[in-house]
């Protein structure tokens, strides 16, 4: 049963610290998405990768957020320095890049910045 | 740009009753349309999707949705709700943009509560 995995599942940190979230997409999927979910803003797309290249990161605050895919099995989202307003659930999803593709979501990383 | 509206933030139904969750979209052409479900503490899971053909789409867990072009709607239905259906439901639209990839916009979600 292929699944998207995310680590850590929960993270509590202090303001100013670096946070790194990791995602392993489903094997064979060539698109990866990073979303942020909050009560106020709902589900926001932060970044989109295809074949490890970033296609759209317009939703990501560039000054403190960065997203990379070092290889096809690992995507990372970093926040440096973190701020309390970054507290949210961060989801990774993967897909096949076909029109009408289904996105397969991971369980999320729940981040709390104190 | 496309947009999605889910007018009901919260809906409560009795177990065994029928359910309809509303979704309206705004886009010049017919987009790809999706319904996802999110159980507490979990990621989103696809229930069903539409991009062509029969306007009545069957999904998992007994759900179906009907695409109505004239109303720009894609409402989700289930004839008899089970307590395990309590979750948050997201409608989404996807379009192929000029960059050659699908951009998906999610609605704000409808939280479903099921009472005995």
Interface residues (C-beta under 8 A of the other chain):
Chain A: X4 X31 X42 X43 X45 X48 X50 X55 X56 X91 X93 X97 X99 X100 X101 X102 X103 X104 X105 X106 X107 X108
Chain B: X32 X34 X36 X41 X42 X43 X44 X45 X46 X49 X51 X90 X94 X96 X99 X101 X102 X103 X104 X106 X107 X108 X109
